[in-house]
Amino acid sequence: METNPTKQRQAFYRDYVSGQWSMSELCRRFQISRPTGYKWIERLEHEGPEGVKDRSRAPDRHPNRTPPHVEQALLQLRVEYGWGATKLRRMLTLRHPDWKIPARSTINELLDEQGLLRKYRRHRRWQHPGSVPVETTAPNQVWPADFKGQFKMRNGEYCFPLTVTDHYSRMLLLCKALPRSARKAPNRPSNGCSRNAASRTRSAPTTAPRSPPWASQGSADSTSGG
């Protein structure tokens, strides 16, 4: 259940004035400490009904606050010349070396409070949309071909495994070890892909991201990658 702090303090003071409870009993009843209870009683006795209101916790003095004459000089230069915070600080330092000039961030806050700060909208960097996703509805429509990363063999030479899969069924059609990749790779998949595609209905274009695109026009058109 939510309570109103102001009404609770007024009720606390009324019960205290009635004399029916001691200070310890009242503090236990209202779940406050004895110093807090004495504080509210003193405020109500000296300030009346206004004493139950919350006071601002902001400090009375701000030792690091920019002096008013410095703020006025900064605003005047801004309106007259339109300079930014960096140049305003530099020019005011040259004109008044004995003044304590605020930091650049403080000057920007001052300009923002007075509505004199131009805020530039940051443009979003253009990003490449990427490749169009491939969609297939049946096997043997698209055969993606890709090198799965080279590894060093015991004889000191590198092996570049080339794989060809069916995009729809994810079936592995070919996995062949090659001594090199990219431009030196075979331009067409091996005839082994044609033999592995059991339910082949028509030719399947093969995509190879790191090599020239492959495309076979039929089983008779496929050539060996060796």
C-alpha positions as CSV (number, residue, x, y, z in Angstrom):
1,M,0.0,0.0,0.0
2,E,1.5,3.4,-1.0
3,T,1.6,6.1,1.6
4,N,2.0,9.9,1.2
5,P,5.2,11.0,3.1
6,T,3.8,14.4,3.8
7,K,0.6,13.0,5.4
8,Q,2.7,10.5,7.4
9,R,4.8,13.3,8.8
10,Q,1.8,15.3,9.8
11,A,0.2,12.3,11.5
12,F,3.5,11.6,13.3
13,Y,3.5,15.2,14.6
14,R,-0.1,15.0,15.7
15,D,0.5,11.8,17.6
16,Y,3.6,13.4,19.2
17,V,1.7,16.5,20.4
18,S,-1.2,14.4,21.8
19,G,1.3,13.0,24.4
20,Q,-0.2,9.5,24.2
21,W,3.0,7.9,23.0
22,S,6.7,8.3,23.8
23,M,9.2,9.1,21.0
24,S,10.5,5.5,20.9
25,E,6.9,4.2,20.5
26,L,6.1,6.6,17.8
27,C,9.3,5.9,15.9
28,R,8.7,2.2,16.0
29,R,5.1,2.7,14.9
30,F,6.1,4.8,11.9
31,Q,9.3,2.8,11.2
32,I,11.7,5.6,11.4
33,S,14.8,6.3,13.5
34,R,14.7,8.6,16.5
35,P,17.0,11.2,14.9
36,T,14.6,11.4,11.9
37,G,11.6,11.8,14.3
38,Y,13.3,14.7,16.1
39,K,14.2,16.3,12.8
40,W,10.6,16.4,11.6
41,I,9.3,17.6,14.9
42,E,11.9,20.5,14.9
43,R,11.0,21.5,11.4
44,L,7.2,21.5,12.0
45,E,7.7,23.6,15.2
46,H,9.8,26.2,13.4
47,E,8.4,26.2,9.9
48,G,4.8,25.1,10.4
49,P,3.0,23.1,7.7
50,E,5.8,23.9,5.1
51,G,8.2,22.0,7.2
52,V,6.9,18.6,6.2
53,K,7.8,19.1,2.5
54,D,10.9,17.6,1.0
55,R,13.8,19.9,0.6
56,S,16.0,20.1,-2.5
57,R,19.2,18.1,-2.0
58,A,21.1,20.3,-4.5
59,P,24.0,22.2,-3.0
60,D,23.6,25.9,-2.3
61,R,26.9,26.8,-3.8
62,H,28.7,25.3,-6.9
63,P,32.4,26.0,-6.6
64,N,33.1,24.7,-10.1
65,R,30.2,26.6,-11.8
66,T,31.2,28.9,-14.6
67,P,31.0,32.6,-13.5
68,P,28.1,34.5,-15.0
69,H,30.4,37.1,-16.7
70,V,32.3,34.2,-18.5
71,E,29.0,32.7,-19.6
72,Q,27.9,36.0,-21.0
73,A,31.1,36.6,-22.9
74,L,30.9,33.1,-24.4
75,L,27.3,33.6,-25.5
76,Q,28.1,37.0,-27.0
77,L,31.0,35.7,-29.1
78,R,28.9,32.8,-30.2
79,V,26.1,35.0,-31.4
80,E,28.5,37.5,-33.0
81,Y,30.8,35.1,-34.8
82,G,29.2,31.7,-34.6
83,W,32.4,30.0,-33.4
84,G,32.5,26.5,-32.0
85,A,33.4,25.6,-28.4
86,T,37.1,25.0,-29.2
87,K,37.6,28.4,-30.9
88,L,35.4,30.2,-28.3
89,R,37.6,28.8,-25.5
90,R,40.8,29.8,-27.3
91,M,39.7,33.3,-28.2
92,L,38.4,34.0,-24.7
93,T,41.7,32.8,-23.2
94,L,43.6,35.2,-25.4
95,R,41.3,38.1,-24.6
96,H,41.1,37.5,-20.9
97,P,44.2,35.5,-19.7
98,D,43.2,36.0,-16.0
99,W,39.8,34.4,-16.4
100,K,39.1,30.8,-15.6
101,I,37.8,29.5,-18.9
102,P,35.6,26.3,-18.8
103,A,36.4,23.1,-20.7
104,R,35.1,22.5,-24.2
105,S,32.5,20.1,-23.0
106,T,31.2,22.7,-20.5
107,I,31.0,25.3,-23.3
108,N,29.0,22.9,-25.4
109,E,26.6,22.3,-22.5
110,L,26.1,26.0,-22.1
111,L,25.4,26.5,-25.8
112,D,23.0,23.6,-25.8
113,E,21.1,25.1,-22.8
114,Q,20.7,28.3,-24.7
115,G,19.7,26.7,-28.0
116,L,22.8,27.8,-29.8
117,L,24.4,24.4,-30.4
118,R,23.9,23.0,-33.9
119,K,23.5,19.2,-33.7
120,Y,24.5,17.4,-36.9
121,R,22.7,14.2,-37.6
122,R,25.2,11.3,-38.0
123,H,24.7,9.6,-41.3
124,R,24.5,5.9,-41.2
125,R,27.2,4.2,-43.2
126,W,26.0,2.3,-46.2
127,Q,26.5,-1.4,-45.9
128,H,26.6,-3.9,-48.6
129,P,23.3,-5.8,-48.7
130,G,25.1,-9.1,-49.4
131,S,24.3,-11.7,-51.9
132,V,20.8,-12.7,-52.7
133,P,19.9,-15.9,-50.8
134,V,19.5,-18.9,-53.0
135,E,16.1,-20.6,-52.9
136,T,15.5,-24.1,-54.2
137,T,12.4,-26.2,-54.2
138,A,13.8,-29.6,-55.3
139,P,17.1,-31.5,-55.5
140,N,19.6,-30.9,-58.2
141,Q,18.6,-27.3,-58.9
142,V,21.7,-25.7,-57.4
143,W,25.0,-27.3,-56.4
144,P,27.2,-25.0,-54.2
145,A,30.9,-25.6,-54.5
146,D,33.4,-24.4,-52.0
147,F,36.9,-24.9,-50.6
148,K,36.6,-25.9,-46.9
149,G,40.0,-24.6,-45.9
150,Q,43.5,-25.9,-46.6
151,F,45.6,-28.0,-44.3
152,K,49.3,-29.1,-44.4
153,M,50.0,-32.7,-45.0
154,R,52.9,-34.8,-43.6
155,N,54.9,-34.4,-46.9
156,G,54.9,-30.6,-46.3
157,E,52.4,-29.8,-49.1
158,Y,49.0,-28.3,-48.6
159,C,45.7,-30.0,-49.5
160,F,42.7,-27.9,-50.6
161,P,39.5,-30.0,-50.2
162,L,36.8,-29.0,-52.7
163,T,33.3,-30.0,-51.8
164,V,30.1,-29.9,-54.0
165,T,26.8,-30.3,-52.2
166,D,23.1,-30.3,-53.2
167,H,21.5,-27.1,-51.9
168,Y,18.1,-28.5,-51.3
169,S,19.0,-31.9,-49.7
170,R,22.4,-30.9,-48.3
171,M,23.8,-34.1,-49.8
172,L,27.5,-34.2,-50.3
173,L,28.1,-34.9,-54.0
174,L,31.8,-34.5,-54.3
175,C,34.8,-34.1,-52.0
176,K,38.1,-33.9,-53.9
177,A,41.6,-33.0,-52.7
178,L,43.3,-30.5,-54.9
179,P,46.9,-29.2,-54.7
180,R,45.7,-25.6,-55.2
181,S,42.6,-23.4,-55.2
182,A,40.9,-20.5,-56.9
183,R,42.1,-20.0,-60.5
184,K,44.0,-23.2,-60.8
185,A,41.0,-25.3,-59.7
186,P,39.0,-27.2,-62.3
187,N,36.4,-25.2,-64.1
188,R,33.7,-27.9,-63.8
189,P,32.7,-30.4,-61.2
190,S,33.7,-34.0,-61.6
191,N,31.6,-36.6,-63.2
192,G,31.3,-38.1,-59.8
193,C,28.7,-35.5,-59.0
194,S,26.5,-36.8,-61.8
195,R,26.8,-40.4,-60.5
196,N,26.0,-39.4,-56.9
197,A,22.8,-37.5,-57.9
198,A,20.5,-40.5,-57.9
199,S,17.3,-38.6,-58.6
200,R,18.6,-36.1,-61.1
201,T,15.8,-34.5,-63.1
202,R,17.7,-31.8,-64.9
203,S,21.0,-30.0,-65.0
204,A,22.0,-28.2,-61.8
205,P,24.0,-25.0,-61.8
206,T,26.9,-25.0,-59.4
207,T,28.0,-21.9,-57.5
208,A,31.6,-21.5,-56.4
209,P,32.1,-18.3,-54.3
210,R,35.9,-18.4,-54.6
211,S,36.2,-19.5,-58.2
212,P,34.5,-18.8,-61.5
213,P,30.9,-20.0,-61.6
214,W,30.3,-23.5,-62.9
215,A,27.2,-24.7,-64.9
216,S,26.6,-28.1,-66.5
217,Q,24.0,-28.4,-69.2
218,G,23.5,-32.1,-68.7
219,S,25.1,-35.3,-67.7
220,A,26.9,-35.6,-71.0
221,D,28.2,-32.1,-70.6
222,S,29.9,-32.8,-67.3
223,T,33.7,-33.2,-67.6
224,S,36.2,-34.7,-65.1
225,G,37.9,-32.2,-62.8
226,G,41.1,-34.2,-63.0
